[in-house]
């Protein structure tokens, strides 16, 4: 079965030669191409019973590589277990209008940060309002930038406990079965805050305006653009609470370390064309198939490479780092649950895999009796990545 790695291996160099790409995208392309190949080096293991030899090549560990996310995701989920509370959890999604896509794409780091800021302020401020809940809440936000067809679609997934700590810090207050803030109220506050910070960035000359957005250099056209966005209804979606803490973790796992498209969605790759499956949410969630050129597939995939060091999973309120040891601890005490600050992050990949699946990588797969012992390292192969041309993506 074809993989994203195969597509980059056959057409990645051509794409790099044709377009001028920023460093983080070049790095992602080369990392995915080289993942678990001799170019990254590896090691040799040998069974101490039957002599079976196994060569293992190193992973690239790039967060956009579909091969490298499983253990990272599982390690993250294991560490999040200590944050769970014995309550229902809501899933709330905040989406910006498509009219903003071009500006956001050309100002990713700044406007993704504004998206996180506006969503967090919206939820935290409204939750403190006694008209709705009157509590300090906590939640986890996860940035996604794609739709099922791989087109650009920035939005935030938020997983929110159904309740919060009273403002005096003495008791836990449960919310109703429905989300404690009406969706229309969330939408309008979110819209107002995002546009406020967008205007602030514009008037402080912090926005890059290129392509179709260049006309917005004219202040009257920018104001007209903003006015139209104020009149538009922004989409905020809320699902009912999950059944248990275990369901919360399973659900989080579907979103936290997902890349734009997984290998199992690629159906066919031949003669410069890629066919992949996708779900059309506008057509009763039907599964469909889409065929595009390899160049177009790469273009769509690369739109979702995040800026270097940009944090796409963030915790707020009682789940934030500064409140975890105080407010979250108090919530646990009120629920009669012990608070554990320990982490399993020090487990090796082999130990974590054994814990999660029962698969022992140290056991010989051939005789199933002996142990695989490290014999030595394989040095990375020397190669020179192609130099990019001077065209624009």
C-alpha positions in Angstrom: 0.0 0.0 0.0 1.3 3.5 -0.9 2.3 5.9 1.8 2.9 9.6 2.1 6.6 8.8 2.3 6.4 7.2 -1.2 4.8 10.3 -2.6 7.5 12.6 -1.2 10.2 10.1 -2.3 9.1 10.2 -5.9 7.9 13.8 -6.2 9.3 15.7 -3.2 12.6 16.7 -4.9 10.8 18.0 -8.0 8.5 20.0 -5.8 11.4 21.5 -3.8 13.1 22.5 -7.1 10.0 24.1 -8.4 8.9 26.2 -5.4 10.6 28.4 -2.8 9.8 26.8 0.5 10.5 27.9 4.1 12.9 25.9 6.2 10.3 24.2 8.4 8.6 22.8 5.3 11.8 21.7 3.7 12.7 20.0 7.0 9.3 18.2 7.1 9.6 16.9 3.5 13.1 15.5 4.1 12.2 14.1 7.5 9.2 12.2 6.1 11.2 11.0 3.1 14.0 9.6 5.3 12.0 8.3 8.2 13.0 4.7 9.1 15.5 4.5 6.2 19.3 4.0 6.1 19.6 7.8 5.7 18.8 8.3 9.4 21.0 5.5 10.6 19.9 2.8 13.0 21.1 -0.2 14.9 21.5 -4.0 14.7 20.1 -6.4 17.2 20.9 -10.2 17.4 19.1 -12.9 19.3 21.2 -14.6 22.0 19.5 -17.9 21.3 19.0 -18.5 17.6 21.2 -15.8 16.2 18.4 -14.0 14.3 19.6 -10.5 13.2 17.2 -7.5 13.1 18.1 -4.1 11.5 16.1 -1.2 12.8 16.3 2.3 11.2 15.7 5.4 13.2 12.5 7.4 13.1 12.5 11.1 12.0 10.4 12.2 15.0 8.9 15.0 13.0 5.5 15.8 14.4 4.0 15.9 10.9 5.2 12.4 10.0 2.4 9.9 10.1 4.8 7.1 11.1 6.1 8.9 14.2 2.9 9.9 16.1 1.6 6.7 17.7 4.0 6.3 20.7 4.2 10.1 21.1 0.4 10.2 21.3 0.2 7.3 23.8 2.9 8.8 26.0 1.0 12.1 26.0 -2.3 10.4 26.8 -0.8 8.4 29.7 0.5 11.7 31.2 -3.0 13.3 30.8 -4.7 10.6 32.9 -3.7 12.4 36.1 -5.7 15.5 34.9 -9.0 13.7 34.4 -12.0 14.5 36.7 -15.0 12.1 37.4 -17.4 14.3 35.3 -18.7 14.5 31.8 -16.7 16.3 29.2 -17.9 18.5 26.3 -16.3 18.8 22.9 -16.5 22.3 21.5 -15.1 23.4 18.1 -14.4 27.0 17.1 -14.0 27.7 13.4 -13.0 31.0 11.7 -14.8 32.0 8.5 -13.1 31.0 5.2 -12.8 34.6 4.2 -10.0 34.8 6.7 -8.1 31.8 5.4 -5.6 33.7 3.2 -4.6 36.2 5.9 -4.3 33.4 8.5 -2.2 31.2 6.2 0.3 34.0 5.5 0.4 35.0 9.2 0.3 31.6 10.8 2.3 32.0 14.0 0.6 35.3 14.9 -3.0 34.5 14.0 -2.9 30.9 15.3 -1.8 32.5 18.6 -4.7 34.9 18.4 -7.1 32.0 17.7 -5.9 30.3 20.9 -6.1 33.5 22.9 -9.6 34.4 21.7 -11.0 31.0 22.3 -9.5 30.7 25.8 -10.7 34.2 26.8 -14.2 33.4 25.5 -14.6 30.2 27.5 -12.9 31.4 30.7 -14.7 34.7 30.9 -18.2 33.4 30.0 -17.8 30.5 32.5 -17.0 32.9 35.3 -20.2 34.9 34.6 -22.8 33.8 37.1 -25.4 34.1 34.4 -24.0 30.8 33.0 -21.9 28.9 35.6 -19.9 31.2 37.8 -16.8 29.0 38.1 -13.2 28.6 37.1 -13.2 26.0 34.4 -10.4 24.2 32.6 -10.0 22.8 29.1 -7.5 21.5 26.5 -7.4 23.1 23.1 -6.0 21.4 20.0 -5.3 23.2 16.7 -6.2 21.6 13.4 -5.8 23.3 10.1 -7.4 20.8 7.6 -10.7 19.5 6.4 -11.2 15.9 5.2 -10.3 17.0 1.6 -7.0 18.4 2.9 -7.9 21.9 2.1 -7.1 24.7 4.5 -9.6 24.9 7.4 -8.2 26.3 10.7 -10.2 25.4 13.8 -9.7 24.6 17.5 -11.0 21.5 19.2 -11.7 22.1 22.9 -12.4 19.3 25.5 -14.1 20.9 28.5 -15.1 19.3 31.8 -18.8 19.8 32.6 -18.4 22.1 35.5 -15.8 24.0 37.4 -14.4 25.2 40.7 -16.5 27.8 42.5 -15.0 31.3 42.4 -14.2 31.1 46.2 -12.4 27.9 45.6 -14.4 25.8 48.1 -16.7 23.6 46.0 -17.2 21.9 42.6 -20.2 23.2 40.6 -21.6 20.8 38.0 -23.1 22.1 34.8 -26.3 21.0 33.2 -26.5 18.2 30.6 -26.4 20.8 27.9 -23.3 23.0 27.5 -23.4 25.7 30.1 -22.9 28.5 27.6 -25.3 28.9 24.6 -23.5 28.4 21.3 -24.7 31.7 19.9 -23.2 33.5 22.9 -19.9 31.7 22.4 -19.9 32.5 18.7 -20.5 36.2 19.1 -18.0 36.7 21.8 -15.4 34.7 19.9 -16.1 36.7 16.8 -15.8 40.0 18.6 -12.5 39.1 20.3 -10.9 37.6 17.2 -11.7 40.7 15.1 -10.5 43.0 17.9 -7.1 41.3 18.0 -7.0 41.1 14.2 -7.6 44.9 13.9 -4.9 45.5 16.6 -2.4 43.5 14.6 -3.3 45.3 11.4 -3.0 48.8 12.8 0.3 47.8 14.5 1.6 46.7 11.1 2.0 43.1 12.3 0.2 41.5 9.3 1.7 40.4 6.1 -0.8 41.1 3.2 0.1 39.3 0.0 -1.8 38.0 -3.0 -5.5 38.7 -2.8 -5.1 40.3 0.6 -2.8 43.1 -0.7 -5.8 45.4 -1.4 -6.4 45.5 2.4 -3.5 47.9 2.7 -6.1 50.5 1.9 -7.7 51.2 5.3 -11.2 51.7 4.0 -11.1 48.4 2.3 -9.8 46.7 5.4 -12.6 48.2 7.4 -15.2 47.1 4.9 -13.7 43.6 5.1 -14.0 43.7 8.9 -17.6 45.0 8.8 -18.6 42.0 6.6 -17.0 39.6 9.0 -18.9 41.2 11.9 -22.2 40.6 10.1 -21.4 37.0 9.5 -22.4 34.2 11.9 -19.2 32.4 13.0 -19.5 28.6 13.6 -19.1 27.2 17.0 -20.2 23.5 17.5 -20.7 21.6 20.7 -21.2 17.9 21.3 -22.8 16.5 24.5 -20.7 15.1 27.3 -18.7 11.9 27.0 -19.6 8.8 29.1 -16.5 8.4 31.2 -12.9 9.5 31.7 -11.7 6.6 29.5 -13.9 7.9 26.7 -12.3 11.3 27.1 -8.8 9.8 26.6 -9.9 7.8 23.6 -11.5 10.8 22.1 -8.5 13.0 22.8 -6.3 10.5 21.1 -8.2 11.0 17.8 -7.3 14.7 17.8 -4.1 15.4 19.6 -1.3 14.0 17.4 -3.2 13.6 14.2 -1.5 14.7 11.0 -3.4 16.2 8.0 -3.9 12.7 6.5 -2.9 9.2 7.6 -1.4 6.6 5.4 -4.4 4.3 5.6 -6.5 6.9 3.8 -4.3 6.7 0.7 -5.9 4.2 -1.7 -3.8 4.5 -4.8 -0.6 6.2 -6.1 0.5 5.7 -9.6 1.6 7.7 -12.7 1.8 10.9 -10.8 -1.7 10.8 -9.3 -2.9 10.1 -5.7 -6.3 8.8 -4.8 -7.4 9.1 -1.2 -10.7 8.6 0.7 -12.4 11.4 2.6 -15.8 12.1 4.3 -18.0 14.8 2.9 -19.7 16.3 6.0 -21.9 18.4 3.8 -23.3 15.3 2.1 -24.5 13.3 5.1 -21.0 12.3 6.1 -20.6 10.1 3.0 -17.3 8.5 2.3 -15.9 9.5 -1.1 -12.7 9.2 -3.1 -10.7 12.1 -4.5 -7.9 11.9 -7.1 -5.4 14.7 -7.5 -1.9 15.1 -9.0 1.0 14.2 -6.7 2.0 17.9 -6.9 -1.4 19.0 -5.7 -1.4 16.4 -3.0 1.9 17.6 -1.7 0.7 21.3 -1.9 -2.3 20.4 0.2 -0.3 18.4 2.8 2.3 21.1 3.2 -0.3 23.8 4.0 -0.7 22.1 7.4 3.0 22.1 8.4 3.1 24.3 11.5 5.7 26.9 12.3 8.7 25.5 14.2 8.2 25.2 17.9 4.6 26.3 17.7 2.6 24.6 20.4 -0.6 23.1 19.0 -1.9 21.6 22.2 -2.6 24.0 25.1 -4.2 23.8 28.5 -6.1 26.6 30.2 -7.8 27.5 33.5 -7.6 24.9 36.2 -5.7 22.6 33.8 -3.0 25.1 33.0 0.5 24.4 34.3 0.4 27.2 36.8 -3.0 26.0 38.2 -2.5 22.2 38.0 -0.8 21.9 41.4 -3.3 24.2 43.2 -6.8 24.5 41.6 -6.8 21.1 39.9 -5.5 19.5 43.1 -8.5 21.1 45.0 -10.9 19.8 42.4 -9.5 16.3 42.9 -9.7 16.6 46.7 -13.4 17.7 46.4 -14.0 14.6 44.2 -12.2 12.3 46.7 -9.5 11.5 44.2 -5.8 11.4 45.0 -3.6 13.8 43.1 -0.6 12.3 41.4 2.0 14.6 39.8 4.2 11.7 38.7 4.8 11.1 35.0 5.7 8.1 32.9 7.5 10.2 30.3 10.9 8.6 31.4 9.8 5.2 30.1 11.7 4.1 27.0 9.7 3.4 23.8 10.2 -0.3 24.3 8.8 -0.1 27.9 5.9 2.1 26.8 5.0 -0.3 24.0 5.1 -3.3 26.4 2.9 -1.4 28.9 0.3 -0.5 26.3 0.2 -3.5 24.0 2.0 -6.3 25.7 4.5 -6.5 22.8 8.1 -7.1 24.0 10.5 -5.8 21.4 13.4 -7.4 23.3 11.9 -10.8 22.7 13.2 -12.6 19.6 10.4 -12.6 16.9 11.9 -15.7 15.4 12.4 -18.2 18.2 10.3 -16.3 20.8 12.8 -17.5 23.5 15.9 -15.5 23.2 16.5 -11.8 23.8 17.5 -9.3 21.1 20.8 -7.8 22.2 22.2 -4.6 20.7 25.2 -5.3 18.5 26.0 -1.9 17.2 24.9 1.3 15.5 24.4 2.1 11.8 25.7 5.5 10.9 23.4 7.7 8.8 24.2 7.6 5.0 25.6 10.8 3.7 23.5 12.8 1.2 22.9 16.3 0.2 19.3 17.6 0.0 18.3 19.4 -3.2 18.5 23.1 -3.2 15.2 25.0 -3.6 14.5 27.2 -6.6 13.4 30.8 -6.2 9.7 30.5 -7.0 6.8 31.2 -4.7 4.6 28.5 -3.1 
